[in-house]
Amino acid sequence: MEHYLEENAQHFLEITIVIQKAIYKKEMPEELFKEIITDPYFLEGVFTSNKTRIDFGKL
């Protein structure tokens, strides 16, 4: 599948990362899951980058 971008339109890039712990409970041993849940350095949440304009004219 190909997608062409309009040459004169403005295009932007924004990255969103979703990090969750609870969805892996059924996929790992109980001891490992408890270790991950209690680890204060294991982040959980939704993180979004700045929205950045892509200028194809400068390539």
Backbone bond lengths (Angstrom), bond angles and torsions (degrees), N, CA, C in turn:
res aa  C-N    CA-C-N  psi(-1)  N-CA   C-N-CA  omega(-1)  CA-C   N-CA-C  phi
1 M - - - 1.438 - - 1.524 108.59 -
2 E 1.300 116.28 133.91 1.462 121.46 178.67 1.517 109.71 -116.10
3 H 1.310 114.68 147.90 1.458 120.12 177.32 1.526 107.69 -135.49
4 Y 1.301 116.62 126.67 1.463 120.99 -179.77 1.519 109.54 -104.64
5 L 1.321 116.07 137.48 1.453 121.14 178.62 1.522 109.79 -94.10
6 E 1.301 115.93 141.58 1.454 120.96 177.37 1.532 108.55 -63.16
7 E 1.300 116.15 125.05 1.464 121.88 -173.22 1.522 112.97 -61.62
8 N 1.323 118.23 -37.89 1.458 121.09 -174.83 1.527 113.90 -99.60
9 A 1.313 118.08 0.36 1.468 121.57 178.97 1.530 109.85 -84.14
10 Q 1.316 116.19 160.89 1.459 120.91 176.66 1.536 108.94 -87.20
11 H 1.329 116.27 137.79 1.463 122.05 179.71 1.521 108.62 -126.17
12 F 1.328 115.45 144.59 1.457 121.03 -176.82 1.518 110.45 -129.90
13 L 1.341 115.79 156.63 1.458 122.52 177.04 1.523 107.98 -125.70
14 E 1.333 116.12 129.89 1.457 122.49 177.12 1.522 107.28 -142.78
15 I 1.309 117.55 132.45 1.462 121.88 -177.47 1.529 109.30 -111.06
16 T 1.334 116.07 131.91 1.462 122.02 176.41 1.524 108.68 -121.78
17 I 1.333 115.75 130.77 1.466 121.81 179.35 1.526 107.99 -118.74
18 V 1.341 116.35 128.60 1.462 122.18 178.02 1.525 107.37 -112.03
19 I 1.338 116.49 118.34 1.468 121.60 -178.80 1.528 108.06 -117.10
20 Q 1.335 116.12 121.30 1.462 121.24 -179.38 1.523 110.26 -131.43
21 K 1.317 115.78 146.22 1.467 120.62 177.91 1.527 111.97 -98.45
22 A 1.308 116.85 -43.86 1.469 122.24 -169.45 1.529 113.42 -64.07
23 I 1.328 118.72 -24.98 1.470 119.64 -176.71 1.524 112.66 -68.76
24 Y 1.320 118.00 -15.53 1.470 121.22 -178.04 1.528 113.24 -97.11
25 K 1.318 118.29 4.77 1.465 121.84 -176.39 1.523 112.50 -57.02
26 K 1.316 117.82 -41.20 1.467 121.58 -177.03 1.529 112.65 -80.22
27 E 1.326 117.86 -13.73 1.462 121.69 -172.93 1.526 114.32 -100.88
28 M 1.335 118.55 1.63 1.459 119.95 -178.52 1.521 110.59 -141.56
29 P 1.319 116.31 162.10 1.471 119.73 178.33 1.534 111.14 -59.76
30 E 1.317 116.28 147.72 1.466 121.67 -176.64 1.526 112.60 -58.80
31 E 1.335 117.63 -38.03 1.466 121.32 -178.98 1.533 111.00 -64.21
32 L 1.324 116.34 -42.73 1.465 121.11 179.66 1.528 110.49 -66.81
33 F 1.315 117.22 -40.66 1.458 120.85 179.43 1.529 110.48 -63.41
34 K 1.326 117.81 -42.75 1.474 121.27 178.21 1.531 110.72 -61.69
35 E 1.323 116.68 -38.61 1.464 120.93 178.47 1.534 111.15 -63.80
36 I 1.318 116.45 -41.74 1.469 120.98 179.94 1.525 110.63 -68.02
37 I 1.325 117.31 -43.42 1.470 121.29 -178.78 1.522 111.53 -62.32
38 T 1.322 117.60 -37.97 1.468 120.72 -177.09 1.521 113.26 -86.36
39 D 1.320 118.86 -8.07 1.467 122.32 -179.76 1.531 110.04 -74.36
40 P 1.347 118.34 115.24 1.471 120.14 -177.85 1.536 113.11 -71.05
41 Y 1.319 118.19 -14.91 1.462 121.54 -178.48 1.536 112.97 -92.78
42 F 1.318 117.15 -3.79 1.458 121.59 177.28 1.524 107.07 -86.63
43 L 1.311 116.14 104.39 1.463 121.29 -176.02 1.516 112.01 -70.10
44 E 1.305 114.88 153.80 1.456 121.54 175.20 1.523 107.42 -145.19
45 G 1.325 116.74 133.48 1.459 120.13 178.69 1.512 112.17 150.52
46 V 1.331 114.99 -170.30 1.455 122.76 178.66 1.524 107.03 -117.45
47 F 1.323 116.48 125.27 1.458 122.39 -176.90 1.525 108.88 -122.74
48 T 1.337 116.07 131.40 1.461 121.39 -177.50 1.522 109.35 -124.43
49 S 1.326 116.02 134.75 1.463 121.20 178.57 1.521 110.54 -79.63
50 N 1.312 115.50 174.33 1.458 120.85 172.76 1.518 109.25 -67.66
51 K 1.314 116.13 148.88 1.460 121.51 176.09 1.531 106.97 -83.43
52 T 1.325 116.88 124.05 1.463 122.31 -175.47 1.519 110.54 -120.05
53 R 1.319 115.87 132.87 1.461 120.58 178.69 1.525 109.11 -77.10
54 I 1.325 116.31 137.53 1.464 122.00 176.74 1.523 107.04 -102.56
55 D 1.307 116.47 120.61 1.457 121.04 -179.53 1.521 108.82 -105.78
56 F 1.330 117.01 101.53 1.466 121.73 -178.46 1.524 111.95 -73.04
57 G 1.323 117.69 -13.45 1.458 120.45 179.75 1.512 113.33 -73.11
58 K 1.326 118.34 -16.83 1.471 122.35 -177.74 1.516 113.02 -96.84
59 L 1.318 118.35 5.70 1.463 120.27 -178.21 1.502 111.70 -77.68
